[in-house]
Amino acid sequence: MGKSRGGRRRQAGAHTVVEDVDGGRAELVPDRDRARAWTLLIDGAPQSHVDLDDPAHLSFAYQRRLGHVIDLVAPPGRPVHAVHLGGGALTLARYVAATRPRSTQQVVERDAPLVRLVRRELPLDPNARVRVRSVDAREGLAKVPDGWADLVISDVFSGARTPAHLTSTEFLDDVRRALKPGGVHAANLADGPPLAHLRGQVATAAARFAELALVADPTVLRGKRFGNAVLVASDRPLPVAELTRRAACDPHPGRVEHGRTLTDFTGGAVPVTDTAAVASPAPPASAFG
């Protein structure tokens, strides 16, 4: 028998690692199909997938879509300055380090016990230039120098919900401050019918950035089921055609909305401010089945 919740255990045969962290019950579950790959779950909700032998492999659909953004933010292989709000198993920081060597990255992950667990069980490449801060996302973002980042990725969930203070125009003001001119912000969002949160987030980004694109499964965009959507924002034209091609070629094809169709998608939603912000909706019990 393994240890109870609060201690570490390895299940016989499966070698699952279970440990309490600030966000709940963390599990690192081995991938049966890839020798040194693991899935991180928090309270049963899948958070990240990491292949230590192939950090450029992105298993989750939303991570592949964020990977496309990383690939297109600069010419192939060019180092970038990247900020990751939300760390999980550091999947995307590993991806940047593998595909854009010599990049400099800052990860803000407030769950210090989770960071220690991931560093211990899924160690980073010692040559990766990744600094991890265990503070709140907005507190960590505030420490990023003005105009430092080529890319800011927001992927913060607490109890499977994006915290309210990371959904507002004031939050995006600080994202813009940290970005270089023409830098890119990409946010992993989760919502289901009637998509009020997602529509509000598009309207909020439109109030602060000139160019937007939204990438998601078509059934999510039609409000047929709960799921993830990646919102991309910049003050320079986005590579919409190439992003569309890549998303369409994914194992689970995504659709890209932009321009007038994305404006129409908001359905009259208004930008969210700190005073009115609420957390994203909780996923239904069936979301991770």
Phi, psi and chi 1 to 4 in degrees:
 res  aa     phi    psi   chi1   chi2   chi3   chi4
   1 MET       -  141.0  -64.3  -68.0  -69.8      -
   2 GLY   -85.5  177.8      -      -      -      -
   3 LYS   -73.3  156.0  -68.3 -177.5  179.7  179.2
   4 SER   -75.6  174.1   61.8      -      -      -
   5 ARG   -52.0  136.0  178.2  176.9  176.0  178.6
   6 GLY   108.2  -18.6      -      -      -      -
   7 GLY  -121.7  171.9      -      -      -      -
   8 ARG   -91.7  141.2  175.4 -177.6  171.4 -170.2
   9 ARG  -144.9  154.8   72.1  178.3 -176.4 -171.0
  10 ARG  -122.0  119.1  -71.3 -170.5  176.5  -87.7
  11 GLN   -72.8  138.9  -61.8  175.5    4.1      -
  12 ALA   -57.3  128.4      -      -      -      -
  13 GLY    83.9  -45.2      -      -      -      -
  14 ALA   -86.4  -26.7      -      -      -      -
  15 HIS    59.7   31.6  -55.9  -70.3      -      -
  16 THR   -70.0  139.3  -65.4      -      -      -
  17 VAL  -105.2  126.9  180.0      -      -      -
  18 VAL  -124.7  130.9  179.5      -      -      -
  19 GLU  -155.7  144.5 -167.0  163.2  -56.9      -
  20 ASP   -76.1  135.7 -103.7    4.0      -      -
  21 VAL  -129.6  179.0  -63.4      -      -      -
  22 ASP   -61.6  -34.7  -72.8  -13.3      -      -
  23 GLY   -81.6   -4.3      -      -      -      -
  24 GLY   134.0 -147.6      -      -      -      -
  25 ARG   -92.2  111.0 -177.1  174.8 -173.4 -103.8
  26 ALA   -92.8  135.5      -      -      -      -
  27 GLU  -128.2  132.9  -62.2  174.9   82.0      -
  28 LEU  -107.9  109.8  -71.8  172.5      -      -
  29 VAL  -107.6  125.6 -179.1      -      -      -
  30 PRO   -68.3  144.9   22.6  -31.4      -      -
  31 ASP   -82.8  123.0 -173.2  -32.8      -      -
  32 ARG   -67.5  -21.4  -64.4  179.0 -179.2  178.1
  33 ASP  -100.5  -10.0  -61.4  -39.8      -      -
  34 ARG  -134.0  126.3  -56.5  178.6   74.6   91.6
  35 ALA   -58.4  -41.3      -      -      -      -
  36 ARG  -124.5   42.5  -62.4 -177.6   67.2 -134.7
  37 ALA  -113.4  148.7      -      -      -      -
  38 TRP  -141.3  149.9  -59.3   77.4      -      -
  39 THR  -112.3  130.8  -62.1      -      -      -
  40 LEU   -95.0  127.0  168.5   67.2      -      -
  41 LEU  -120.5  141.7  -61.5   93.1      -      -
  42 ILE  -119.4  117.8  -56.7  -67.6      -      -
  43 ASP    50.5   39.8  -73.9  -19.6      -      -
  44 GLY    85.6   -8.7      -      -      -      -
  45 ALA   -93.2  123.4      -      -      -      -
  46 PRO   -62.1  130.5  -19.4   31.7      -      -
  47 GLN  -113.1  -42.5  -59.6  -73.2  -32.4      -
  48 SER  -153.4  156.8  -55.6      -      -      -
  49 HIS  -131.5  134.1 -179.7  -82.4      -      -
  50 VAL  -132.1  132.8  169.2      -      -      -
  51 ASP  -112.8  108.2 -172.0  -26.2      -      -
  52 LEU   -65.3  -26.6  -64.1  177.3      -      -
  53 ASP   -81.9  -22.6  -70.5  -27.6      -      -
  54 ASP  -142.7   77.6 -177.5    9.9      -      -
  55 PRO   -66.7  -10.3   20.4  -31.7      -      -
  56 ALA   -84.1   -4.4      -      -      -      -
  57 HIS   -82.7  122.8  172.6   75.7      -      -
  58 LEU  -115.4  116.1  -61.2  176.2      -      -
  59 SER   -87.7  -43.3  179.2      -      -      -
  60 PHE   -76.3  143.7  -68.0  176.1      -      -
  61 ALA   -59.8  -44.7      -      -      -      -
  62 TYR   -66.7  -33.4   86.2   86.1      -      -
  63 GLN   -68.6  -36.6  -71.1 -179.3  -25.2      -
  64 ARG   -63.1  -39.0  -76.2 -165.9  -61.4  -87.0
  65 ARG   -67.2  -39.2  -72.3  159.7 -170.0  157.6
  66 LEU   -66.6  -33.7  -71.9  168.8      -      -
  67 GLY   -61.6  -38.3      -      -      -      -
  68 HIS   -62.1  -40.7  -61.0  -32.7      -      -
  69 VAL   -62.6  -44.7  176.5      -      -      -
  70 ILE   -58.9  -43.3  -67.2  167.2      -      -
  71 ASP   -63.0  -31.8  -67.8  -16.2      -      -
  72 LEU  -100.7   -2.0  -62.7  171.9      -      -
  73 VAL   -73.2  -20.8   75.0      -      -      -
  74 ALA  -156.8  165.2      -      -      -      -
  75 PRO   -53.9  149.6  -28.5   36.8      -      -
  76 PRO   -53.1  132.8  -26.6   34.9      -      -
  77 GLY    82.4  -12.1      -      -      -      -
  78 ARG   -70.4  132.2  177.7 -175.6  -67.8  179.8
  79 PRO   -63.2  147.8  -19.3   31.3      -      -
  80 VAL  -132.3  165.1  -64.0      -      -      -
  81 HIS   -99.0  120.2  -72.4  175.4      -      -
  82 ALA  -126.5  139.9      -      -      -      -
  83 VAL  -116.2  128.9  176.0      -      -      -
  84 HIS  -113.7  112.2  -56.0  -96.6      -      -
  85 LEU   -91.9  109.2  -56.6  178.8      -      -
  86 GLY    97.5  124.8      -      -      -      -
  87 GLY  -109.3  -40.1      -      -      -      -
  88 GLY    55.8 -128.9      -      -      -      -
  89 ALA   -92.0   16.1      -      -      -      -
  90 LEU    65.2   29.2  -53.7  177.7      -      -
  91 THR   -59.0  -49.1  -56.9      -      -      -
  92 LEU   -75.0  -31.2  -67.2  170.0      -      -
  93 ALA   -64.4  -38.9      -      -      -      -
  94 ARG   -64.8  -39.0  -60.9  171.7 -159.3  -92.9
  95 TYR   -63.5  -46.5 -177.6   84.0      -      -
  96 VAL   -60.1  -45.0  172.1      -      -      -
  97 ALA   -61.9  -35.5      -      -      -      -
  98 ALA   -77.5  -37.9      -      -      -      -
  99 THR   -94.9  -19.8   60.3      -      -      -
 100 ARG  -133.5   71.2  -63.4 -175.1  175.0  -81.1
 101 PRO   -54.5  148.8  -23.9   34.2      -      -
 102 ARG    74.8    8.1  -58.3 -178.7  -52.4  -76.5
 103 SER   -66.7  152.2  -68.5      -      -      -
 104 THR  -112.3  127.4  -57.1      -      -      -
 105 GLN  -131.4  145.4  -56.6 -175.5   71.9      -
 106 GLN  -120.7  128.0  -63.2 -172.4   36.7      -
 107 VAL  -112.4  130.5  177.3      -      -      -
 108 VAL  -113.1  109.8 -177.2      -      -      -
 109 GLU  -136.3  108.2  171.7   53.6   68.0      -
 110 ARG   -70.5  -19.4   71.3  175.3  -59.4  167.6
 111 ASP   -82.2   87.7 -165.8  -28.4      -      -
 112 ALA   -60.9  -41.5      -      -      -      -
 113 PRO   -61.3  -35.1  -26.1   36.5      -      -
 114 LEU   -65.7  -42.5  175.5   61.4      -      -
 115 VAL   -58.8  -43.6  171.7      -      -      -
 116 ARG   -64.6  -41.3  -70.1 -166.7  -66.6  -90.6
 117 LEU   -60.4  -48.3  170.4   65.8      -      -
 118 VAL   -65.3  -43.9  168.7      -      -      -
 119 ARG   -62.0  -36.6  -77.0 -170.9  176.6  -82.2
 120 ARG   -73.5  -46.4 -175.1 -175.0   73.1 -130.7
 121 GLU   -90.2  -29.9  -59.7  -67.5  -21.0      -
 122 LEU  -129.4   67.8  -50.2  175.4      -      -
 123 PRO   -62.3  145.2   20.4  -31.5      -      -
 124 LEU   -73.8  154.0  -78.7  166.8      -      -
 125 ASP   -56.6  125.0 -178.2  -24.1      -      -
 126 PRO   -61.9  -18.2   18.9  -30.4      -      -
 127 ASN   -86.9   -8.1  -65.3  -42.4      -      -
 128 ALA   -71.7  134.1      -      -      -      -
 129 ARG   -93.8   77.3  -60.3  168.4   64.0  178.6
 130 VAL  -125.2  123.4  179.0      -      -      -
 131 ARG  -109.5  132.6  178.6 -179.8 -177.6  179.9
 132 VAL  -113.3  127.5 -177.3      -      -      -
 133 ARG  -110.6  129.9  -62.8  176.0 -176.0  -94.0
 134 SER   -98.9   73.4  -66.4      -      -      -
 135 VAL  -139.6  172.6  -64.0      -      -      -
 136 ASP   -60.1  149.2  174.5   77.8      -      -
 137 ALA   -59.2  -44.5      -      -      -      -
 138 ARG   -70.6  -33.9  -87.5  179.5   71.9  164.0
 139 GLU   -65.2  -43.7 -179.2 -178.5  -14.0      -
 140 GLY   -67.2  -40.3      -      -      -      -
 141 LEU   -61.7  -37.2  178.8   62.4      -      -
 142 ALA   -62.6  -21.5      -      -      -      -
 143 LYS   -88.2   -7.8  -64.5 -178.1 -177.3  -61.2
 144 VAL   -74.3  129.7  176.4      -      -      -
 145 PRO   -60.6  151.6  -22.6   33.2      -      -
 146 ASP   -56.2  133.7  -67.1    2.0      -      -
 147 GLY    63.7   27.0      -      -      -      -
 148 TRP   -87.0  -36.5 -177.3   83.9      -      -
 149 ALA   -95.9  136.0      -      -      -      -
 150 ASP   -78.0  -28.1  -62.8  -73.4      -      -
 151 LEU  -148.9  131.5  175.1   65.9      -      -
 152 VAL  -119.7  121.8  174.0      -      -      -
 153 ILE  -109.3  123.4  -64.4  176.8      -      -
 154 SER  -104.7  117.8  -60.0      -      -      -
 155 ASP  -147.4   62.3 -174.3   15.9      -      -
 156 VAL  -110.9  124.5 -177.9      -      -      -
 157 PHE  -134.7  137.0  -73.2   85.6      -      -
 158 SER  -125.4  114.8  176.0      -      -      -
 159 GLY    61.7   36.7      -      -      -      -
 160 ALA    67.3   17.5      -      -      -      -
 161 ARG  -128.4  141.8  -56.3  175.8   70.2 -176.1
 162 THR   -73.8  125.9  -58.3      -      -      -
 163 PRO   -60.2  146.1  -24.6   34.8      -      -
 164 ALA   -56.8  -39.5      -      -      -      -
 165 HIS   -72.6   -1.7   68.6  -62.1      -      -
 166 LEU  -108.1   21.8  -55.6 -179.0      -      -
 167 THR  -123.0    8.1   68.0      -      -      -
 168 SER  -108.6  166.7   67.2      -      -      -
 169 THR   -63.1  -35.6   51.7      -      -      -
 170 GLU   -63.6  -38.7  -69.6   89.1  -16.8      -
 171 PHE   -61.8  -45.7  165.2   64.6      -      -
 172 LEU   -67.6  -27.8  -69.3 -175.8      -      -
 173 ASP   -59.8  -40.7  -74.6  -22.4      -      -
 174 ASP   -74.4  -33.0 -148.7   21.7      -      -
 175 VAL   -59.6  -47.8  170.0      -      -      -
 176 ARG   -60.1  -40.3  -79.3 -178.2   57.5  102.6
 177 ARG   -60.3  -40.2  178.0 -160.2   57.9   76.2
 178 ALA   -76.2  -22.4      -      -      -      -
 179 LEU   -79.9  145.9  -76.1  170.5      -      -
 180 LYS   -67.1  159.2  -64.6  177.4 -179.0  178.2
 181 PRO   -55.2  127.2  -26.5   35.2      -      -
 182 GLY    81.7    4.6      -      -      -      -
 183 GLY   -67.8  168.6      -      -      -      -
 184 VAL  -121.8  136.8  174.5      -      -      -
 185 HIS  -111.6  131.5  177.1 -132.7      -      -
 186 ALA  -127.9  129.5      -      -      -      -
 187 ALA  -123.5  131.5      -      -      -      -
 188 ASN   -88.3  116.6  176.4   32.4      -      -
 189 LEU  -116.3  154.0  -51.9  171.6      -      -
 190 ALA  -134.5  134.2      -      -      -      -
 191 ASP  -162.8  166.3 -160.9    7.4      -      -
 192 GLY  -141.5 -179.0      -      -      -      -
 193 PRO   -55.2  134.5   16.7  -27.9      -      -
 194 PRO   -95.8   19.8   35.2  -36.2      -      -
 195 LEU    66.9   27.7  -60.7  179.4      -      -
 196 ALA   -63.1  -40.6      -      -      -      -
 197 HIS   -65.2  -47.3  172.9   72.9      -      -
 198 LEU   -63.1  -43.6 -173.6   55.3      -      -
 199 ARG   -61.1  -41.5  -61.9 -178.5 -156.5  -82.1
 200 GLY   -64.8  -35.9      -      -      -      -
 201 GLN   -69.9  -36.0  -72.8  -56.6  -75.9      -
 202 VAL   -64.6  -44.7  174.2      -      -      -
 203 ALA   -62.7  -38.3      -      -      -      -
 204 THR   -65.1  -45.7  -56.8      -      -      -
 205 ALA   -64.6  -37.6      -      -      -      -
 206 ALA   -65.0  -24.5      -      -      -      -
 207 ALA   -76.4  -12.0      -      -      -      -
 208 ARG  -124.1  -18.8  -68.1  -62.0 -175.4  -95.8
 209 PHE  -128.4  145.8  -69.3   93.3      -      -
 210 ALA   -79.2  -29.3      -      -      -      -
 211 GLU  -124.8  131.4  -59.0  -71.5  -24.1      -
 212 LEU  -134.4  152.9  -57.6  179.7      -      -
 213 ALA  -147.5  146.1      -      -      -      -
 214 LEU  -125.5  127.7 -175.4   66.6      -      -
 215 VAL  -120.7  126.5 -166.9      -      -      -
 216 ALA  -163.7  167.6      -      -      -      -
 217 ASP   -62.3  135.4 -173.8  -61.0      -      -
 218 PRO   -55.0  -33.4  -26.1   34.1      -      -
 219 THR   -68.6  -31.3   60.2      -      -      -
 220 VAL   -68.6  -45.4  173.3      -      -      -
 221 LEU   -64.1  -28.1  -67.7  175.6      -      -
 222 ARG   -84.5    0.3  -68.9 -163.5  -61.0  -92.0
 223 GLY    72.3   28.2      -      -      -      -
 224 LYS   -90.9  -22.2  -61.3  -63.8 -175.7 -178.2
 225 ARG  -157.3  163.8   69.6  172.4 -178.7   85.5
 226 PHE   -76.3  140.1 -167.9   96.4      -      -
 227 GLY  -176.4 -174.6      -      -      -      -
 228 ASN   -95.5  149.9  -66.4   84.2      -      -
 229 ALA  -139.4  141.9      -      -      -      -
 230 VAL  -106.4  119.6  170.5      -      -      -
 231 LEU  -101.2  124.5  179.7   59.3      -      -
 232 VAL  -113.4  133.4 -170.8      -      -      -
 233 ALA  -140.5  143.7      -      -      -      -
 234 SER  -161.6  168.0 -179.5      -      -      -
 235 ASP   -97.7    1.4  -76.4  -30.7      -      -
 236 ARG  -115.4  159.3   64.2  174.3  168.8   87.4
 237 PRO   -56.5  136.6  -26.5   35.1      -      -
 238 LEU   -89.8  152.7  -65.2  166.9      -      -
 239 PRO   -78.0   65.9   29.9  -34.9      -      -
 240 VAL   -62.0  -42.7  171.8      -      -      -
 241 ALA   -61.3  -45.3      -      -      -      -
 242 GLU   -72.6  -36.5 -178.1   60.0   16.8      -
 243 LEU   -62.7  -40.6 -176.6   60.9      -      -
 244 THR   -63.0  -43.7  -60.7      -      -      -
 245 ARG   -63.1  -45.1 -173.7 -168.7   69.1   78.8
 246 ARG   -66.7  -43.3  -67.1 -178.3 -178.3 -137.6
 247 ALA   -63.3  -37.2      -      -      -      -
 248 ALA   -69.2  -23.3      -      -      -      -
 249 CYS   -92.8   -0.6  -67.3      -      -      -
 250 ASP   -66.4  156.7  -80.2  -20.4      -      -
 251 PRO   -54.3  -37.5  -27.0   34.8      -      -
 252 HIS  -112.9   92.1  -62.3  -75.6      -      -
 253 PRO   -57.2  140.2  -24.3   34.8      -      -
 254 GLY  -110.7  160.8      -      -      -      -
 255 ARG  -113.7  144.8 -168.5  173.0   82.4 -153.0
 256 VAL  -110.1  126.7  176.5      -      -      -
 257 GLU  -110.3  140.6  -61.7  -74.4    6.9      -
 258 HIS  -159.7  173.5   64.7  100.1      -      -
 259 GLY    60.8 -140.3      -      -      -      -
 260 ARG   -62.4  -38.6 -179.3   57.9 -177.7  -89.9
 261 THR   -64.3  -33.2   58.4      -      -      -
 262 LEU   -73.6  -38.5 -174.1   53.8      -      -
 263 THR   -60.1  -44.1  -59.4      -      -      -
 264 ASP   -63.6  -33.6  -68.5  -16.1      -      -
 265 PHE   -59.3  -33.2  172.8   81.9      -      -
 266 THR   -65.1  -23.8   63.2      -      -      -
 267 GLY    59.5   32.1      -      -      -      -
 268 GLY    85.5    7.6      -      -      -      -
 269 ALA   -60.6  148.7      -      -      -      -
 270 VAL  -108.7  155.1  -62.1      -      -      -
 271 PRO   -57.8  146.5  -24.2   34.3      -      -
 272 VAL   -95.2  132.6  175.9      -      -      -
 273 THR  -109.8  167.9   63.4      -      -      -
 274 ASP   -55.2  -38.8  -84.9  -14.9      -      -
 275 THR   -70.6  -23.3   55.8      -      -      -
 276 ALA  -109.4   -3.3      -      -      -      -
 277 ALA   -67.8  142.6      -      -      -      -
 278 VAL  -133.1  158.8  -64.2      -      -      -
 279 ALA   -65.6  156.0      -      -      -      -
 280 SER   -63.2  157.8   65.9      -      -      -
 281 PRO   -66.9  149.1   23.2  -33.5      -      -
 282 ALA   -70.3  140.5      -      -      -      -
 283 PRO   -69.6  150.3   24.6  -32.8      -      -
 284 PRO   -67.1  161.3   26.0  -34.1      -      -
 285 ALA   -58.2  -28.0      -      -      -      -
 286 SER   -81.9   -5.5   60.9      -      -      -
 287 ALA   -63.0  -33.9      -      -      -      -
 288 PHE  -108.5   16.7  -52.2  117.5      -      -
 289 GLY   -73.8      -      -      -      -      -
